[in-house]
Amino acid sequence: MTVDTRWRDLPDYIIGITKEIWEDREIATLHAYSAPDIVVRSPGSVVVGGQLKGCPEMTVRQVVGWGARRYWDMVALGGRKPCKVIGAEELISDRPGFDVDRIPRGSSTETPHAHDRPSVLMPAAGHWRVVREGGSDRLAPGDTMSVHARLSHAATPSTSGDTALYYIMATDDPAGPGRL
């Protein structure tokens, strides 16, 4: 057995080969570090062994949109602008009768606006102040606020730090089972 001196210990080996295979995009090295008939699941199919060499490389958006829909993926993909989470051509491609956007601090606005259809506000992080016709409300993670069609409103963070709000808007798509 040949000993590879690049790795100090087992954790260093695991971290090192993971970086080499995925971050450095040396996917073909999977064959050197695992069984010759390794099974890799991809969005298009299950790939076994040498078939991996012919697989096209996927973009970050394709990988995140297909197999991993985590909060921090939405943060990274959205940055300081809204991240389109659920919709016909969004991170989670589906038509459930509504669209979902993740609104971070940097894309909220104090300018009141209204929509021609109902919407829902759900804080994911931080506290939010919603100013609406007739008053204002404070929302925190776990709260849900229904906003009637044509009701003028504005939602802005009311705390420092990480803040994000899920904004759900009805669509013309019929509600029902999704396409996932």
C-alpha positions as CSV (number, residue, x, y, z in Angstrom):
1,M,0.0,0.0,0.0
2,T,1.3,3.4,-0.9
3,V,1.1,6.2,1.7
4,D,0.3,9.7,0.5
5,T,2.2,12.2,2.6
6,R,-0.1,15.1,1.6
7,W,-2.5,14.3,4.5
8,R,-1.8,14.6,8.2
9,D,-4.7,12.5,9.4
10,L,-8.1,11.2,8.3
11,P,-10.0,14.5,8.8
12,D,-7.3,16.3,6.7
13,Y,-7.6,13.6,4.0
14,I,-11.4,14.0,3.9
15,I,-11.3,17.8,3.7
16,G,-8.4,17.7,1.2
17,I,-10.0,15.3,-1.3
18,T,-13.4,17.0,-0.9
19,K,-11.7,20.3,-1.9
20,E,-9.8,18.7,-4.7
21,I,-12.8,16.9,-6.2
22,W,-15.5,19.6,-5.8
23,E,-13.9,23.1,-5.3
24,D,-11.0,22.5,-7.6
25,R,-13.4,20.7,-10.0
26,E,-11.2,17.6,-10.3
27,I,-14.2,15.3,-10.5
28,A,-12.3,12.7,-12.4
29,T,-10.2,12.1,-9.3
30,L,-13.2,10.4,-7.7
31,H,-11.8,7.3,-9.4
32,A,-8.5,7.6,-7.6
33,Y,-10.1,8.1,-4.1
34,S,-13.0,5.6,-4.3
35,A,-14.2,2.4,-6.0
36,P,-13.9,2.1,-9.8
37,D,-17.7,1.6,-10.0
38,I,-18.6,4.6,-7.8
39,V,-22.2,5.7,-8.1
40,V,-22.8,9.5,-8.4
41,R,-26.3,10.9,-8.5
42,S,-26.8,13.8,-10.9
43,P,-30.0,15.7,-12.0
44,G,-30.0,13.9,-15.3
45,S,-29.3,10.4,-14.2
46,V,-27.3,8.1,-12.0
47,V,-23.7,7.8,-13.3
48,V,-21.5,4.8,-12.6
49,G,-17.7,4.6,-12.8
50,G,-16.1,5.9,-16.0
51,Q,-19.3,7.5,-17.3
52,L,-18.5,10.5,-15.0
53,K,-15.9,11.8,-17.4
54,G,-18.6,12.6,-20.0
55,C,-20.9,14.5,-17.6
56,P,-21.3,18.2,-18.2
57,E,-20.4,20.5,-15.3
58,M,-23.4,22.1,-13.7
59,T,-23.6,25.7,-12.6
60,V,-24.0,26.7,-8.9
61,R,-27.6,27.7,-9.6
62,Q,-28.4,24.3,-11.2
63,V,-27.0,22.5,-8.2
64,V,-28.7,24.7,-5.6
65,G,-32.0,24.7,-7.5
66,W,-32.0,20.9,-8.0
67,G,-30.8,19.3,-4.8
68,A,-30.2,21.8,-2.0
69,R,-32.6,24.5,-1.0
70,R,-31.2,25.8,2.2
71,Y,-31.6,29.2,3.8
72,W,-27.9,30.1,3.4
73,D,-28.0,29.2,-0.3
74,M,-30.8,31.8,-0.6
75,V,-28.7,34.3,1.3
76,A,-25.7,33.7,-1.0
77,L,-27.7,33.7,-4.3
78,G,-29.7,36.9,-3.3
79,G,-27.0,39.0,-1.7
80,R,-28.5,42.4,-1.1
81,K,-31.3,41.9,-3.6
82,P,-34.4,39.6,-3.5
83,C,-33.8,35.9,-4.1
84,K,-36.6,34.3,-6.1
85,V,-37.3,31.2,-4.1
86,I,-40.4,29.5,-5.5
87,G,-41.9,30.3,-9.0
88,A,-42.1,29.0,-12.5
89,E,-38.4,29.7,-13.3
90,E,-37.0,30.3,-9.8
91,L,-34.6,28.5,-7.3
92,I,-37.4,26.0,-6.6
93,S,-39.1,25.7,-10.0
94,D,-42.7,25.1,-9.3
95,R,-46.2,26.6,-9.9
96,P,-48.1,26.1,-6.6
97,G,-50.5,29.1,-7.1
98,F,-48.0,31.6,-5.6
99,D,-44.4,32.9,-5.8
100,V,-42.0,33.3,-2.9
101,D,-39.2,35.8,-2.7
102,R,-36.7,36.2,0.1
103,I,-36.3,39.9,0.8
104,P,-33.1,40.9,2.7
105,R,-32.4,44.2,4.5
106,G,-30.7,45.8,1.5
107,S,-33.8,45.4,-0.8
108,S,-36.6,46.5,1.5
109,T,-38.1,49.9,1.0
110,E,-39.9,52.5,3.1
111,T,-41.9,53.6,0.1
112,P,-45.5,52.3,0.5
113,H,-46.8,50.2,-2.4
114,A,-49.8,48.1,-3.1
115,H,-50.4,45.0,-5.2
116,D,-53.5,43.9,-7.3
117,R,-53.6,40.5,-5.5
118,P,-53.2,39.3,-1.9
119,S,-49.8,38.6,-0.4
120,V,-48.3,37.3,2.8
121,L,-45.2,38.5,4.8
122,M,-43.3,36.0,6.9
123,P,-40.0,37.1,8.7
124,A,-37.2,34.6,8.4
125,A,-34.7,36.6,10.4
126,G,-34.8,39.7,12.5
127,H,-37.7,41.9,13.4
128,W,-39.7,43.9,10.8
129,R,-41.9,47.0,11.0
130,V,-44.8,47.0,8.5
131,V,-46.5,50.4,7.9
132,R,-49.9,50.1,6.3
133,E,-53.0,52.1,5.8
134,G,-54.5,52.5,9.2
135,G,-51.5,51.7,11.3
136,S,-48.3,49.7,11.7
137,D,-47.3,46.3,13.0
138,R,-44.1,44.6,14.2
139,L,-43.3,41.1,12.9
140,A,-40.7,38.6,14.2
141,P,-39.7,35.2,12.9
142,G,-42.6,32.8,13.3
143,D,-45.2,35.6,12.6
144,T,-47.3,35.7,9.5
145,M,-49.1,38.7,8.1
146,S,-51.8,38.6,5.4
147,V,-51.8,41.8,3.2
148,H,-55.1,42.3,1.3
149,A,-55.0,43.2,-2.4
150,R,-54.6,47.0,-3.0
151,L,-53.6,47.7,0.7
152,S,-50.8,50.2,0.7
153,H,-47.9,49.0,2.9
154,A,-44.1,49.0,3.4
155,A,-41.9,46.5,5.3
156,T,-38.5,47.5,6.7
157,P,-36.2,45.9,9.3
158,S,-36.5,47.2,12.8
159,T,-33.4,45.6,14.2
160,S,-29.8,45.4,13.3
161,G,-28.0,42.3,12.0
162,D,-29.3,39.7,9.7
163,T,-32.8,40.4,8.5
164,A,-34.9,38.6,5.9
165,L,-38.6,38.4,5.0
166,Y,-40.4,35.8,2.9
167,Y,-42.8,37.6,0.6
168,I,-45.5,35.3,-0.8
169,M,-47.6,36.6,-3.7
170,A,-50.6,34.9,-5.3
171,T,-50.2,34.1,-9.0
172,D,-52.7,33.2,-11.8
173,D,-51.5,29.6,-11.7
174,P,-54.1,27.2,-10.3
175,A,-53.3,26.0,-6.8
176,G,-52.5,22.3,-6.5
177,P,-49.8,19.7,-6.4
178,G,-46.4,21.1,-7.5
179,R,-44.0,19.8,-10.2
180,L,-41.2,18.7,-7.9
